[in-house]
Amino acid sequence: MTTLTFTHHAEARLNQRGIPPFVVELLDRFGSVRRSYGQEKVYFDKRGKKALRKHFGGARGMRLIEPFLDVYAVLTDDGAVVTVGHIQKRIGRE
């Protein structure tokens, strides 16, 4: 887990899209990484969701994070969050 910094653009997108910063921290900790255009796209896959369920103590605790399971973040190699959003289509090879 790295120390995350948010660009001005990322902070604006967090606000616009109603994504709390703690979700990006959870992505950094439990998310899967896909390299895309020289940066890392981090998202929750099946394994990450299972780890989150364990972290939050089961289905009841998952209700807190459930609205944000479709969130992704784009990070630079030094840990700066460039942007965040909701996944619109399946994340695949690009």
Residue, then its C-alpha position, 0 to 999 in steps of 0.5 A: m500500500t502506497t501513500l496516495t496523493f490526489t491531483h486537482h483533476a482527481e479531487a474534482r472527479l471524486n466530488q462530481r461523481g460522489i466517490p468518497p476518498f476512502v474508496v480509493e484507499l480500499l482500491d489501493r489495498f484490495g483492488s486489482v491492477r491493469r496496466s493501461y496506457g502507461q498507468e495503472k487502472v485499479y478496480f475491484d474484481k472477484r478476488g478483491k470483493k471477496a477480500l473486502r467482504k472478509h475485511f468488513g465482516g461479511a455481507r452486512g458490512m459490505r452494504l457500506i461499500e456496495p454502491f462503490l464496487d464499480v469504481y475504478a481509479v487511474l494511478t501514476d507509478d508514483g502513487a498519484v491518483v489521476t482520475v476516478g470513475h464508475i466502470q461503464k464496460r468490462i475492463g479488458r486488455e487495451 
